[in-house]
Each structure stands twice: as C-alpha cells, then as structure tokens.
Amino acid sequence: MSGEALLLSLRLACMVSLLLLVIALPLAYWLAFTTWRGKFLLESVVALPLVLPPTVLGFYALIALGPRGAIGRLWQIMFGHSLAFTFTGLVVASILYSLPFAVQPLVTSFESLDRRLLDASAVLGASRARSFLRIILPLAWPGVITAVVLSFAHTLGEFGVVLMVGGNLAGITRTVSIDIYDRVQALDYAGAQQTALFLLVISFVVLSVVYGINRRVWSPWGSR
C-alpha cells in the first residue's frame, strides 16, 4: 500500500469535508426553510452528481478548471497556472462531486425540527443568526456529523472525477483509488487487495458511525 497516496487521499478528504460543511450549512438551511416554489431547480442541481457518471462530471470540471475555462483562466491570471492537474483542482472537483452527500443529511435534519421552537425564538426577539446557532445547529448536530462523515468517505474513494481532473501525478494527484487501479494494471493483485481491503474497512467503520449516531440518516434508498 502506497503511504504517499493514502496520505494525499486523507488530506483531500479532510479538506473537502470541512469546506463542504461551510458551503452546505447555509445552502441546506435555505433549502429547508424557503417557501420559494422553484427551489426544486436548485435541489436538482445539488443532486445531479448522484446520477451523472463521474467521468461526465470530471470532463466538465476539467474544461472549467483548465486553461481555456473561465475558472481556469482567472486562476491562471492570479497564480500563473490553471487548476487542472493540481491538488487544488482536485479539491474543487471533489467539492462538486460530494456536494449532495453534505447537503442532503443537513436538509433532512433541518426539516425534522419542530418549527414551534423557531416561532417561540422569533417571538422572544432572537435574530435568525442567534436562532440558528442556539437552536437549529445543536438540534441538527447528528445531521452535521452525518454530512461530514459521508463527505469524507465519499471523497476518500473517488476515482473517475479525480482521474479526469488531476490525472495520475505521484505525490500531487495520485490518490489511493488511482493507486489501486495502477496496481491492477501492473498485475500486482496482492498490493491492490491490501489497499482495497483498507478502504473497505474504513468505509464500513464510517457507515457504522453514521448509522449509530443517527438512525434516520439520509441514504440513496430513502427512509424505510
């Protein structure tokens, strides 16, 4: 098992899960409490990575982050290089790919809150920010944990998106999933099995933690 690829994957997963939490909290709050009839359009955009093939999402991310894309050109003007085939590019693409895994658990938690508590808070003169920090966030804590853990696990096992956007550069963009692919291509099945087993154990532990913390965790199969 490549320690370099594993450390890079863990670094990527940690950064993406934390950044996604910052992005997903206000987005999920708005989706849960807005009365705008057209919110289904934004919900569809957020959920799009669930149904798009990773190579499709990775292709469009590569175009956008490359030297000819709007984001890539702006980044190149500012920093002298495009985002494609860099670790930062992997972070941006991974945020897009794992966004629904952060937003959906938070929306579910926010929607399950007793609205009477929020009404009472408003009657007592609390601002929306204070109500969010003192009432909504503490009550939705299992959803926050779920969002972070699922984002981490999903990012850790990415393959198609990171390969399209980052390529296979050792120490820069070669993640643990790409390392498994390389080992299989080299007929090193023993090494691939060792790394795959490690990811399998991590995934099982992560899901056990999620379901242990929150029995009503969001899942692709819905509630039963």
C-alpha positions as CSV (number, residue, x, y, z in Angstrom):
1,M,0.0,0.0,0.0
2,S,1.4,3.4,-1.0
3,G,1.6,5.6,2.1
4,E,2.1,8.7,-0.1
5,A,-1.2,8.1,-2.0
6,L,-3.0,7.3,1.3
7,L,-1.8,10.5,2.9
8,L,-2.8,12.5,-0.1
9,S,-6.3,11.0,-0.1
10,L,-6.7,11.6,3.6
11,R,-5.6,15.2,3.2
12,L,-8.0,15.7,0.3
13,A,-10.9,14.1,2.1
14,C,-10.3,16.2,5.2
15,M,-10.1,19.5,3.3
16,V,-13.2,18.7,1.1
17,S,-15.4,17.6,4.1
18,L,-14.6,20.8,6.1
19,L,-15.1,23.1,3.1
20,L,-18.3,21.3,2.2
21,L,-19.6,21.8,5.7
22,V,-19.1,25.6,5.3
23,I,-20.8,25.6,1.9
24,A,-23.6,23.1,2.8
25,L,-24.8,24.6,6.0
26,P,-26.3,27.8,4.6
27,L,-27.4,26.1,1.4
28,A,-29.2,23.3,3.3
29,Y,-30.7,25.9,5.7
30,W,-32.2,27.8,2.7
31,L,-33.5,24.7,1.0
32,A,-35.1,23.5,4.2
33,F,-36.9,26.8,5.2
34,T,-37.5,28.6,2.0
35,T,-41.0,28.8,0.6
36,W,-39.9,29.5,-3.0
37,R,-41.7,27.2,-5.4
38,G,-38.7,27.0,-7.7
39,K,-36.4,25.5,-5.1
40,F,-36.7,22.2,-6.8
41,L,-34.4,23.5,-9.6
42,L,-31.6,24.1,-7.1
43,E,-32.3,20.8,-5.4
44,S,-31.9,19.1,-8.8
45,V,-28.6,20.9,-9.4
46,V,-27.3,19.8,-6.0
47,A,-28.4,16.2,-6.5
48,L,-27.0,16.0,-10.1
49,P,-23.7,14.3,-9.1
50,L,-25.7,11.4,-7.8
51,V,-26.9,10.4,-11.2
52,L,-24.2,11.8,-13.5
53,P,-21.4,9.4,-14.4
54,P,-18.2,10.6,-12.6
55,T,-16.4,10.8,-16.0
56,V,-19.0,13.3,-17.3
57,L,-18.8,15.5,-14.2
58,G,-15.0,15.1,-14.3
59,F,-14.9,16.1,-18.0
60,Y,-16.9,19.3,-17.5
61,A,-14.9,20.1,-14.4
62,L,-11.7,19.7,-16.4
63,I,-13.0,22.0,-19.1
64,A,-13.9,24.6,-16.5
65,L,-10.7,24.4,-14.5
66,G,-8.4,24.1,-17.5
67,P,-6.6,27.0,-19.2
68,R,-9.4,27.6,-21.6
69,G,-12.2,27.5,-18.9
70,A,-13.4,30.6,-17.2
71,I,-12.3,29.5,-13.7
72,G,-9.0,28.1,-15.0
73,R,-8.2,31.4,-16.9
74,L,-9.0,33.5,-13.9
75,W,-6.9,31.3,-11.7
76,Q,-4.0,31.4,-14.2
77,I,-4.1,35.2,-14.2
78,M,-4.0,35.3,-10.4
79,F,-1.5,32.5,-9.7
80,G,0.3,31.8,-13.0
81,H,-1.2,28.3,-13.6
82,S,-4.5,26.6,-14.2
83,L,-6.3,24.4,-11.7
84,A,-6.3,21.3,-13.8
85,F,-3.8,18.6,-12.7
86,T,-3.2,20.2,-9.4
87,F,-4.2,19.3,-5.8
88,T,-6.3,22.4,-5.6
89,G,-8.2,21.4,-8.7
90,L,-8.9,18.0,-7.0
91,V,-10.4,19.9,-4.1
92,V,-12.7,22.0,-6.3
93,A,-13.8,19.0,-8.3
94,S,-14.3,16.8,-5.2
95,I,-16.5,19.5,-3.6
96,L,-18.8,19.4,-6.6
97,Y,-18.9,15.6,-6.7
98,S,-19.6,15.2,-2.9
99,L,-21.9,18.2,-2.5
100,P,-25.2,16.1,-2.3
101,F,-23.6,13.9,0.4
102,A,-23.2,17.0,2.6
103,V,-26.4,18.9,1.7
104,Q,-29.0,16.1,1.9
105,P,-28.4,15.0,5.5
106,L,-28.4,18.6,6.7
107,V,-31.7,19.3,4.8
108,T,-33.3,16.2,6.4
109,S,-32.2,17.3,9.9
110,F,-33.4,20.9,9.4
111,E,-36.7,19.8,8.1
112,S,-37.3,17.5,11.0
113,L,-37.0,20.3,13.6
114,D,-40.1,21.4,15.5
115,R,-41.0,24.7,13.9
116,R,-42.7,25.8,17.1
117,L,-39.3,26.2,18.7
118,L,-38.2,28.6,16.0
119,D,-41.5,30.5,16.3
120,A,-41.0,30.8,20.0
121,S,-37.5,32.1,19.5
122,A,-38.7,34.7,17.0
123,V,-41.4,35.9,19.4
124,L,-38.8,36.3,22.1
125,G,-36.8,38.6,19.8
126,A,-34.0,36.3,18.8
127,S,-32.4,37.0,15.4
128,R,-32.2,34.4,12.7
129,A,-28.5,34.0,13.3
130,R,-29.0,33.5,17.0
131,S,-31.8,31.0,16.5
132,F,-29.6,29.1,14.1
133,L,-26.6,29.0,16.4
134,R,-28.5,28.3,19.7
135,I,-31.4,26.2,18.5
136,I,-31.1,24.8,15.0
137,L,-27.5,23.8,14.9
138,P,-27.5,22.0,18.3
139,L,-30.7,20.0,17.5
140,A,-29.4,19.2,14.0
141,W,-26.0,18.0,15.3
142,P,-26.5,14.4,14.1
143,G,-27.1,15.6,10.6
144,V,-23.9,17.7,10.8
145,I,-21.9,14.7,11.8
146,T,-23.5,12.6,9.1
147,A,-22.7,15.3,6.4
148,V,-19.1,15.5,7.4
149,V,-18.6,11.7,7.7
150,L,-20.3,10.9,4.4
151,S,-18.4,13.7,2.6
152,F,-15.1,12.3,4.0
153,A,-15.8,8.7,3.0
154,H,-17.2,9.6,-0.5
155,T,-14.2,11.8,-1.3
156,L,-11.7,9.2,0.0
157,G,-13.0,6.6,-2.5
158,E,-13.3,8.9,-5.6
159,F,-11.8,7.6,-8.8
160,G,-13.4,8.9,-12.0
161,V,-13.5,12.6,-11.1
162,V,-10.1,12.8,-9.6
163,L,-8.6,10.9,-12.6
164,M,-10.2,13.2,-15.1
165,V,-9.3,16.5,-13.3
166,G,-6.0,15.5,-11.7
167,G,-4.5,12.8,-13.8
168,N,-2.1,10.4,-12.2
169,L,0.8,12.5,-10.8
170,A,2.7,10.9,-8.0
171,G,2.6,13.0,-4.8
172,I,0.3,15.6,-6.4
173,T,-2.9,14.0,-7.7
174,R,-2.4,10.2,-7.3
175,T,-5.0,9.2,-4.7
176,V,-5.4,5.8,-3.1
177,S,-8.2,4.7,-5.6
178,I,-5.9,5.5,-8.5
179,D,-3.1,3.6,-6.8
180,I,-5.3,0.6,-6.7
181,Y,-6.1,0.9,-10.4
182,D,-2.3,1.2,-11.2
183,R,-1.6,-1.9,-9.2
184,V,-4.2,-3.9,-11.0
185,Q,-2.9,-2.7,-14.4
186,A,0.6,-3.8,-13.2
187,L,-0.9,-7.2,-12.2
188,D,0.0,-6.5,-8.6
189,Y,-3.2,-8.0,-7.2
190,A,-1.7,-8.6,-3.7
191,G,-0.9,-4.9,-3.3
192,A,-4.3,-3.9,-4.8
193,Q,-6.1,-6.2,-2.5
194,Q,-4.3,-4.8,0.6
195,T,-5.2,-1.2,-0.3
196,A,-8.8,-2.1,-1.3
197,L,-9.3,-4.0,2.0
198,F,-8.1,-1.0,3.9
199,L,-10.7,1.2,2.1
200,L,-13.4,-1.4,2.7
201,V,-12.7,-1.4,6.4
202,I,-12.7,2.5,6.5
203,S,-16.0,2.6,4.6
204,F,-17.6,0.1,7.0
205,V,-16.4,1.9,10.1
206,V,-17.6,5.2,8.7
207,L,-21.1,3.9,7.9
208,S,-21.3,2.2,11.2
209,V,-20.6,5.5,12.9
210,V,-23.2,7.3,10.8
211,Y,-26.0,4.8,11.4
212,G,-25.0,4.6,15.1
213,I,-25.3,8.3,15.6
214,N,-28.4,8.9,13.6
215,R,-30.8,6.1,12.8
216,R,-32.7,8.3,10.4
217,V,-29.6,9.2,8.3
218,W,-30.2,10.1,4.7
219,S,-29.4,7.4,2.3
220,P,-29.8,6.9,-1.5
221,W,-32.6,4.4,-0.8
222,G,-34.7,6.8,1.3
223,S,-36.3,6.1,4.6
224,R,-37.9,2.7,5.4
